[in-house]
C-alpha cells in the first residue's frame, strides 16, 4: 500500500480557507434571498439589496466576501478506514492555514493576547482551532473549515444554569444575548446554541451549531421545536439586518446538546454573521479530494 501523502491535507486546508472566504454556501444564499423578500421596511430592504450585491461582486471578481478573514477553525471527522496520523494532520492544517494567508494573500487576524503582536499568518499558539470527531464505516477525512470573525465572536456568552431554572430561563438567556448584541455581529446570521455538557463542551457545541446548513434541525424533536420557537422570538425583536430595524434578525437558530451533570445545565450562545462562511473538503486514501459545504 502506498503511504498517504499528508501534503494533500495541507493543500486542502489552504484551499478550504480561501474558498470559505470567497464562496458563500448555497443554503446561505437562499436564506438571504428569502429573508430579503420578507422585509417591508425601506431601510431593511436596501440593506439586503446591498448584501446580495456584495455576494454578486464577490462571485464576479473572485473577491473576499468580508474583510474580516477571521480565525481559522477546522472541524475534522476521521473515518475509521482512513490512514490517520493525528500529529501529521494537525501540522498540515496549521501549515495550510498559514499558506492561505501568505500566498493568497489576505489579512492575518491572529495576535498575541497580551502583546498584541500579529504574525500576519492567521495561526500561532493554539491556532488553528481543531475539533476532532471519529466516524465508523468511513474511509475519508472530512474537514469543515469555518473562519470566525470577531464581530460575531465577541458577542458569545455562556452561563451555568441549574436544573430548577427550567427551559424558560434558557430561552430568555438566548434571546437576551441576541438583544444585547444588537448590530455588533452583523445580523442576520445564525444563532448557535449549546446546551448541556460542561463549561468547555457547551461552548464547543454552540460553535458546531453555527456550522450546520441554514435552517437544518436538530435530530431530537424537543430541540428542533425549541429551535423554531427561538427563531420566532428572536425575529420578533425588530433588530433587523445590520441592527437598523426589520423583520429578520436571524436566518436560523441551531441547537446542539449533550448530557450533563444532575445539578447543572450549562448554556452557550455563539453568533455567526450574515455570510455564515464555511467550506468542506473530503479527502480519500487515494488522494482524491471532494469540495463542498
N, C-alpha and C positions, 0 to 999 in steps of 0.2 A: 504494500500500500504506500502511495506517495505521501510524504509528510505534508500536513496542511501548512500553507504559507500565510502566516499571520499579518503579512503586509497587506493582504486583502482586507482585513478588518480595519487597518489604519486608513486605507484609501476610502473605504465605505464610511468610516466615521467622519472623514473630511468632507466627503460628498454630502452626507446627511446634514451636516451643519449648514452648508451653503444652500442646499435645497430647502431646508426648513425656513431659512431667512428670505427666500425668494418665491417659493411656490406655495400658495395658500391651498390647503386641503379642500377638495370638492364639497364636503359637508359644511365647512365653514362658509364658503362662498354662497351656497344655497341658503344657509341660515341668515346670512346678512341680507340677501335679496328679499327673503320673506319678512325679515324684521323691518326693512325699508318700506315694504308695502303696507305694513300695519300702521305706520306713523301718519298722523294727520297734522301735527304742528309744523309750521313752515320751517322753523329753525332745525328741528329734528330731521325733517326730510332733506334739508340742504346738507346736513352733516352726513347722512347716509349716502347721498349722492357723491360727496367728497370722498368718503371711504371707498365706495365702489370704483370711483375714478382712480383712486390711489392704487387699488388692486390691478386695474386695467393697465396703468402706466408701468407698474412693476412687471407685468407679463410682457408687455410690448418691448420694453427696453432692458429686460433682464436685470432689474434693479432690486435692491433690498426693499421689503415691504415697510420696514421701520428702521430708523437709525439706531435704535437700541438693540444691539445684537445679543444682549442677554448673557447669562451664564449657561454653559453647556451642561445639559442633563441627558444621560443615556439610560433608558430603561431596557435592560437586557434579559431576554428569555433564552436559556440554553437548552437545546434539545438533548435528550438522553443519548442520542446516537451521533451527536456532533463531537468531533475530536477537540476536546476542550482543555485549554491551559489557561486558567483564570488570570495568572500573572501576565501572560503574554497578551491576552485580550485587553486587560486593564491598561497596559502600557500602550497598546495600539490605539485605543480610544483617546488617550491623552495626547498622543502624538498627532493623531488625525485632527483633533480639535485645534491644536496649535497650528498645524499646517494650513487649515482652512482660514484661520485668522491672518496668517502671514502671507499666504500665497494668493488669496482671493484678490486683494486684501480687504479686510473690514476692521472696524474698531474693536480692540480688545477691551472687555469690560471688567476683567478680574483685577483685584487690587489687594494689597496687604491690609488687614483690618485695622491696624494701628498707624503704621507709617504712611499708608495710602499710596505707596509706590506701585505703579501699574506696569507690569512686564510687557503689556501690549500683545499678549499671546492667548488670552481668554482662559488660560489654565494657571496652575500654581499649586500651593499646598491645599490638598483636599479637593482640587478641581481637575478634571470634570467630575461632577457628581454622577455616580454609577449605582443604579439599583439592580440587584440580581434576582432572577427567578429561574426555576428549573422545570422543564416540561417533559413528561414521558411521551413515548411514541412519536418523537420528532427528530429529524436529522438536520435541523437548521439552527443557526444563531440569529435570533430575531432581535434587531436593535431599533428601538424607537427613540429618536432624538427630539428633545423639547428645549428650545432656547427660552430662558425665562428672564424677562426684563424687570427692572427694579420698580417701575411704576406700579405694577400689579403685585410684585412680591413684597413690597413694603407694606402692603395692606393685609398681609397674613395675620391670622390671630389663632390662638389656642387657649382653651380653658378646661380646667379639670372640674367636671361636674360630679355630683354624687347621684346615685340612683333615684333618690327621693325628689330630685329636681324635675324629673319627668321629661317627656318629649316636648312639651310646650316650651320649656326653658331652652332646649336645644334649638328649636326653630327660631325663637326670639334672638338667640345669640347670633345665628347665621344672618338673619335679616338686619339686626343692629350693626353687624360688622360691615355689611354692604352699604347701609345707610351712612355710616361714619366714613366710609371710604370715599364716597362722593365721586368726583371726577378723576381722582388720582390713578385708578387702574385702567383708564381709557375704556370705559364701557361703550357698548355692551359686549362682554366677553362671557367666559364660562366661570361659574362659581363651583369650585371643588370643595366638597365637604368630607372630612374623615370622622368616623365615629367609632369609638372603642379602642382596644389595644392599650398602649401605654403612651406617655407624652411624646416619645420619639416616633413610635409607629403611627400614631394618628396624623402627624404632620406628613409623613410619607404617603399615607392613604389619601389625604387631601390633594397631594401633588399628583398622584396617579389618577385621581378623578378628573383633573383638567386635561389629561392626555387622551381621554376617551373621545370617540366621534361625537360631534354635537348632537344632543338630543337622545343619545342611547340611554337605555335604562338599566338600573341595577337588576341583577338576576333574582333578587329577593323582592317579591311583590310589596312587602311592607315598606322597603326603602324606595322602591320605584314610585309608590304613591307619595311618599314624603318628598321625592324629587319634584314631582308635579305640583305639590302644594307650595313648596318653597319658590318654585318658578313663578307661580301666580302671585305670591305675596311680594316677591322682590320686584316684579314688573308693575306692581301697583304703587310702588314708591314714587314714581314720576321723575326719577333721576335722569333717565333718558340717555341717548348717545352723547358721549363726552361730558356727561354731567350737566347738560344745558336744558334738560327737560324733555319729556317724551314718554311714549308708551312702552318702549323697550329699554330695559336697564340691563338685562342679561339674555344671552342666547340660549342658555341651558343651565340647569343645576344638576350636577353629578355627585352621587354619594358612593363612597367606598367604606367598608366597615370590617371590624374584626371583633372577636370575642374579647372580653375584658375582665378585670377583677370584679368580684362580687360587691365591693364597696366603692367602685369608681366608675366614671364614664367620661373619658376624655373626648373633646370635640375640637376639630381644627377646621379653619376655613382658608383656602388658598384660591386667590382670584387669578384668572387669566385674562389678558387684554383682548380687544376685539379681534386681532389677527389669529389668535389661538393657533400659533405656529407649531408644526410638528412634521417629521419625516421619518419613514420606516425603511429599513433595509433588511432583507432576509438573505443570509449567507449560507450556502450549502457546501458540504465537504469537497465537492469537485471544483469549488472556486466560483460557482455561479452566484450572482447577486441579483435579487429582485427588489426594485424600489417601489415604494408606495407611501401610504399614510397610516 
